[in-house]
Amino acid sequence: MLAKKTSKNQITLPKEIAKEFPGIDYFDAVVENRKILLTPVTLRPVGASLAGIRDKMRRLGVMDEDVAEAVQWARKRRK
């Protein structure tokens, strides 16, 4: 299917594709190997699921030290 980029850098998804994602208004867009990949995203209010996030981190084995290390790594990349 063909999609055209407008002068405002917007792309409209063809109906055949959009109907596969009912209720989804947002997509995460990344470029991999010169291809645009869209992943459906469901937004939740900030803080509404903090307990859920902490529970998931516990289940995944993510520790406080891991978070601190990730923040340090991310800050190094900016420089």
MILODREN-578169 format. One record per atom (N, C-alpha, C): residue number from 1; x, y, z. Coordinates in nm, 3 decimals, always signed. Layout:
+-----+---------+---------+---------+
!   n !      c1 !      c2 !      c3 !
+-----+---------+---------+---------+
! NUM !       X !       Y !       Z !
...
+-----+---------+---------+---------+
// end
This chain:
+-----+---------+---------+---------+
!   n !      c1 !      c2 !      c3 !
+-----+---------+---------+---------+
!   1 !  +0.084 !  -0.118 !  +0.000 !
!   1 !  +0.000 !  +0.000 !  +0.000 !
!   1 !  +0.088 !  +0.124 !  +0.000 !
!   2 !  +0.039 !  +0.225 !  -0.060 !
!   2 !  +0.114 !  +0.349 !  -0.075 !
!   2 !  +0.068 !  +0.453 !  +0.026 !
!   3 !  +0.164 !  +0.518 !  +0.090 !
!   3 !  +0.135 !  +0.628 !  +0.181 !
!   3 !  +0.223 !  +0.745 !  +0.139 !
!   4 !  +0.168 !  +0.865 !  +0.139 !
!   4 !  +0.242 !  +0.983 !  +0.096 !
!   4 !  +0.273 !  +1.074 !  +0.215 !
!   5 !  +0.397 !  +1.123 !  +0.219 !
!   5 !  +0.436 !  +1.219 !  +0.323 !
!   5 !  +0.394 !  +1.358 !  +0.276 !
!   6 !  +0.327 !  +1.433 !  +0.363 !
!   6 !  +0.281 !  +1.567 !  +0.327 !
!   6 !  +0.393 !  +1.669 !  +0.348 !
!   7 !  +0.367 !  +1.793 !  +0.310 !
!   7 !  +0.466 !  +1.900 !  +0.329 !
!   7 !  +0.492 !  +1.927 !  +0.477 !
!   8 !  +0.401 !  +1.880 !  +0.563 !
!   8 !  +0.419 !  +1.896 !  +0.708 !
!   8 !  +0.477 !  +1.769 !  +0.771 !
!   9 !  +0.537 !  +1.682 !  +0.688 !
!   9 !  +0.598 !  +1.556 !  +0.733 !
!   9 !  +0.499 !  +1.464 !  +0.803 !
!  10 !  +0.376 !  +1.461 !  +0.757 !
!  10 !  +0.276 !  +1.372 !  +0.814 !
!  10 !  +0.244 !  +1.262 !  +0.714 !
!  11 !  +0.216 !  +1.142 !  +0.768 !
!  11 !  +0.178 !  +1.028 !  +0.685 !
!  11 !  +0.046 !  +0.975 !  +0.739 !
!  12 !  -0.049 !  +0.954 !  +0.650 !
!  12 !  -0.176 !  +0.896 !  +0.688 !
!  12 !  -0.172 !  +0.748 !  +0.658 !
!  13 !  -0.209 !  +0.667 !  +0.757 !
!  13 !  -0.211 !  +0.522 !  +0.735 !
!  13 !  -0.330 !  +0.486 !  +0.646 !
!  14 !  -0.309 !  +0.398 !  +0.549 !
!  14 !  -0.422 !  +0.351 !  +0.468 !
!  14 !  -0.527 !  +0.285 !  +0.556 !
!  15 !  -0.654 !  +0.296 !  +0.517 !
!  15 !  -0.765 !  +0.241 !  +0.596 !
!  15 !  -0.746 !  +0.092 !  +0.626 !
!  16 !  -0.694 !  +0.018 !  +0.529 !
!  16 !  -0.677 !  -0.127 !  +0.547 !
!  16 !  -0.581 !  -0.157 !  +0.662 !
!  17 !  -0.482 !  -0.071 !  +0.682 !
!  17 !  -0.387 !  -0.090 !  +0.791 !
!  17 !  -0.446 !  -0.037 !  +0.922 !
!  18 !  -0.503 !  +0.083 !  +0.918 !
!  18 !  -0.558 !  +0.146 !  +1.039 !
!  18 !  -0.667 !  +0.060 !  +1.104 !
!  19 !  -0.746 !  -0.010 !  +1.024 !
!  19 !  -0.854 !  -0.091 !  +1.081 !
!  19 !  -0.801 !  -0.211 !  +1.160 !
!  20 !  -0.675 !  -0.246 !  +1.141 !
!  20 !  -0.613 !  -0.355 !  +1.217 !
!  20 !  -0.577 !  -0.313 !  +1.360 !
!  21 !  -0.588 !  -0.181 !  +1.389 !
!  21 !  -0.551 !  -0.127 !  +1.521 !
!  21 !  -0.664 !  -0.043 !  +1.578 !
!  22 !  -0.780 !  -0.103 !  +1.603 !
!  22 !  -0.892 !  -0.025 !  +1.656 !
!  22 !  -0.859 !  +0.031 !  +1.795 !
!  23 !  -0.893 !  +0.157 !  +1.814 !
!  23 !  -0.871 !  +0.221 !  +1.943 !
!  23 !  -0.730 !  +0.270 !  +1.966 !
!  24 !  -0.640 !  +0.249 !  +1.871 !
!  24 !  -0.501 !  +0.293 !  +1.885 !
!  24 !  -0.484 !  +0.426 !  +1.811 !
!  25 !  -0.439 !  +0.528 !  +1.884 !
!  25 !  -0.417 !  +0.660 !  +1.825 !
!  25 !  -0.270 !  +0.694 !  +1.813 !
!  26 !  -0.184 !  +0.624 !  +1.888 !
!  26 !  -0.042 !  +0.656 !  +1.890 !
!  26 !  +0.042 !  +0.534 !  +1.852 !
!  27 !  +0.152 !  +0.562 !  +1.782 !
!  27 !  +0.247 !  +0.459 !  +1.743 !
!  27 !  +0.387 !  +0.508 !  +1.775 !
!  28 !  +0.471 !  +0.419 !  +1.823 !
!  28 !  +0.613 !  +0.449 !  +1.841 !
!  28 !  +0.679 !  +0.425 !  +1.706 !
!  29 !  +0.754 !  +0.522 !  +1.657 !
!  29 !  +0.819 !  +0.510 !  +1.526 !
!  29 !  +0.969 !  +0.502 !  +1.542 !
!  30 !  +1.030 !  +0.402 !  +1.480 !
!  30 !  +1.175 !  +0.388 !  +1.480 !
!  30 !  +1.220 !  +0.354 !  +1.338 !
!  31 !  +1.347 !  +0.380 !  +1.310 !
!  31 !  +1.404 !  +0.345 !  +1.180 !
!  31 !  +1.501 !  +0.230 !  +1.202 !
!  32 !  +1.482 !  +0.122 !  +1.127 !
!  32 !  +1.572 !  +0.007 !  +1.131 !
!  32 !  +1.601 !  -0.034 !  +0.988 !
!  33 !  +1.729 !  -0.037 !  +0.954 !
!  33 !  +1.771 !  -0.078 !  +0.819 !
!  33 !  +1.695 !  +0.000 !  +0.711 !
!  34 !  +1.686 !  +0.132 !  +0.732 !
!  34 !  +1.620 !  +0.222 !  +0.636 !
!  34 !  +1.471 !  +0.193 !  +0.617 !
!  35 !  +1.410 !  +0.130 !  +0.719 !
!  35 !  +1.266 !  +0.105 !  +0.718 !
!  35 !  +1.205 !  +0.171 !  +0.840 !
!  36 !  +1.085 !  +0.225 !  +0.825 !
!  36 !  +1.013 !  +0.285 !  +0.936 !
!  36 !  +0.925 !  +0.177 !  +0.999 !
!  37 !  +0.946 !  +0.152 !  +1.127 !
!  37 !  +0.866 !  +0.052 !  +1.199 !
!  37 !  +0.775 !  +0.124 !  +1.297 !
!  38 !  +0.647 !  +0.093 !  +1.292 !
!  38 !  +0.549 !  +0.153 !  +1.382 !
!  38 !  +0.500 !  +0.046 !  +1.479 !
!  39 !  +0.501 !  +0.079 !  +1.608 !
!  39 !  +0.452 !  -0.011 !  +1.711 !
!  39 !  +0.339 !  +0.058 !  +1.784 !
!  40 !  +0.220 !  -0.005 !  +1.793 !
!  40 !  +0.109 !  +0.059 !  +1.862 !
!  40 !  +0.141 !  +0.085 !  +2.010 !
!  41 !  +0.097 !  +0.201 !  +2.058 !
!  41 !  +0.123 !  +0.242 !  +2.196 !
!  41 !  -0.009 !  +0.282 !  +2.260 !
!  42 !  -0.030 !  +0.236 !  +2.383 !
!  42 !  -0.145 !  +0.279 !  +2.461 !
!  42 !  -0.093 !  +0.370 !  +2.571 !
!  43 !  -0.139 !  +0.494 !  +2.573 !
!  43 !  -0.094 !  +0.590 !  +2.673 !
!  43 !  -0.176 !  +0.574 !  +2.800 !
!  44 !  -0.106 !  +0.588 !  +2.912 !
!  44 !  -0.171 !  +0.582 !  +3.043 !
!  44 !  -0.134 !  +0.709 !  +3.119 !
!  45 !  -0.222 !  +0.756 !  +3.206 !
!  45 !  -0.190 !  +0.876 !  +3.284 !
!  45 !  -0.063 !  +0.856 !  +3.368 !
!  46 !  +0.015 !  +0.963 !  +3.379 !
!  46 !  +0.138 !  +0.958 !  +3.457 !
!  46 !  +0.107 !  +0.922 !  +3.602 !
!  47 !  +0.183 !  +0.830 !  +3.655 !
!  47 !  +0.167 !  +0.792 !  +3.795 !
!  47 !  +0.056 !  +0.693 !  +3.821 !
!  48 !  -0.034 !  +0.673 !  +3.726 !
!  48 !  -0.147 !  +0.584 !  +3.748 !
!  48 !  -0.103 !  +0.439 !  +3.765 !
!  49 !  +0.011 !  +0.403 !  +3.706 !
!  49 !  +0.052 !  +0.263 !  +3.713 !
!  49 !  +0.192 !  +0.249 !  +3.772 !
!  50 !  +0.232 !  +0.340 !  +3.858 !
!  50 !  +0.365 !  +0.334 !  +3.919 !
!  50 !  +0.385 !  +0.203 !  +3.996 !
!  51 !  +0.286 !  +0.161 !  +4.068 !
!  51 !  +0.296 !  +0.034 !  +4.141 !
!  51 !  +0.314 !  -0.081 !  +4.043 !
!  52 !  +0.244 !  -0.075 !  +3.933 !
!  52 !  +0.256 !  -0.180 !  +3.830 !
!  52 !  +0.395 !  -0.184 !  +3.769 !
!  53 !  +0.452 !  -0.065 !  +3.746 !
!  53 !  +0.587 !  -0.057 !  +3.690 !
!  53 !  +0.687 !  -0.115 !  +3.789 !
!  54 !  +0.674 !  -0.078 !  +3.915 !
!  54 !  +0.765 !  -0.130 !  +4.017 !
!  54 !  +0.753 !  -0.281 !  +4.030 !
!  55 !  +0.631 !  -0.332 !  +4.023 !
!  55 !  +0.609 !  -0.477 !  +4.030 !
!  55 !  +0.676 !  -0.546 !  +3.911 !
!  56 !  +0.658 !  -0.490 !  +3.792 !
!  56 !  +0.719 !  -0.551 !  +3.673 !
!  56 !  +0.870 !  -0.549 !  +3.683 !
!  57 !  +0.927 !  -0.439 !  +3.731 !
!  57 !  +1.072 !  -0.430 !  +3.747 !
!  57 !  +1.121 !  -0.538 !  +3.845 !
!  58 !  +1.045 !  -0.559 !  +3.953 !
!  58 !  +1.081 !  -0.663 !  +4.050 !
!  58 !  +1.078 !  -0.801 !  +3.983 !
!  59 !  +0.971 !  -0.827 !  +3.907 !
!  59 !  +0.958 !  -0.957 !  +3.840 !
!  59 !  +1.070 !  -0.979 !  +3.739 !
!  60 !  +1.116 !  -0.872 !  +3.674 !
!  60 !  +1.224 !  -0.882 !  +3.576 !
!  60 !  +1.362 !  -0.886 !  +3.642 !
!  61 !  +1.366 !  -0.862 !  +3.771 !
!  61 !  +1.493 !  -0.865 !  +3.842 !
!  61 !  +1.573 !  -0.737 !  +3.829 !
!  62 !  +1.508 !  -0.627 !  +3.791 !
!  62 !  +1.577 !  -0.498 !  +3.779 !
!  62 !  +1.594 !  -0.440 !  +3.919 !
!  63 !  +1.719 !  -0.411 !  +3.954 !
!  63 !  +1.750 !  -0.360 !  +4.087 !
!  63 !  +1.780 !  -0.210 !  +4.081 !
!  64 !  +1.783 !  -0.144 !  +4.197 !
!  64 !  +1.813 !  -0.001 !  +4.203 !
!  64 !  +1.947 !  +0.029 !  +4.136 !
!  65 !  +2.045 !  -0.060 !  +4.157 !
!  65 !  +2.178 !  -0.038 !  +4.096 !
!  65 !  +2.169 !  -0.039 !  +3.945 !
!  66 !  +2.082 !  -0.123 !  +3.888 !
!  66 !  +2.065 !  -0.131 !  +3.743 !
!  66 !  +2.012 !  +0.001 !  +3.688 !
!  67 !  +1.917 !  +0.059 !  +3.759 !
!  67 !  +1.859 !  +0.186 !  +3.716 !
!  67 !  +1.964 !  +0.297 !  +3.722 !
!  68 !  +2.039 !  +0.302 !  +3.831 !
!  68 !  +2.144 !  +0.404 !  +3.845 !
!  68 !  +2.248 !  +0.389 !  +3.735 !
!  69 !  +2.285 !  +0.265 !  +3.704 !
!  69 !  +2.382 !  +0.239 !  +3.598 !
!  69 !  +2.327 !  +0.281 !  +3.461 !
!  70 !  +2.200 !  +0.256 !  +3.436 !
!  70 !  +2.138 !  +0.294 !  +3.309 !
!  70 !  +2.133 !  +0.446 !  +3.294 !
!  71 !  +2.102 !  +0.515 !  +3.401 !
!  71 !  +2.099 !  +0.662 !  +3.397 !
!  71 !  +2.238 !  +0.716 !  +3.369 !
!  72 !  +2.337 !  +0.660 !  +3.435 !
!  72 !  +2.476 !  +0.703 !  +3.414 !
!  72 !  +2.517 !  +0.678 !  +3.268 !
!  73 !  +2.482 !  +0.561 !  +3.215 !
!  73 !  +2.514 !  +0.528 !  +3.076 !
!  73 !  +2.448 !  +0.627 !  +2.980 !
!  74 !  +2.319 !  +0.658 !  +3.003 !
!  74 !  +2.245 !  +0.749 !  +2.915 !
!  74 !  +2.304 !  +0.889 !  +2.919 !
!  75 !  +2.347 !  +0.933 !  +3.034 !
!  75 !  +2.405 !  +1.067 !  +3.046 !
!  75 !  +2.540 !  +1.076 !  +2.976 !
!  76 !  +2.616 !  +0.968 !  +2.972 !
!  76 !  +2.745 !  +0.967 !  +2.901 !
!  76 !  +2.724 !  +0.980 !  +2.752 !
!  77 !  +2.620 !  +0.922 !  +2.698 !
!  77 !  +2.596 !  +0.923 !  +2.554 !
!  77 !  +2.567 !  +1.062 !  +2.501 !
!  78 !  +2.512 !  +1.150 !  +2.582 !
!  78 !  +2.477 !  +1.286 !  +2.540 !
!  78 !  +2.600 !  +1.369 !  +2.508 !
!  79 !  +2.708 !  +1.345 !  +2.578 !
!  79 !  +2.826 !  +1.431 !  +2.566 !
!  79 !  +2.898 !  +1.411 !  +2.435 !
+-----+---------+---------+---------+
// end
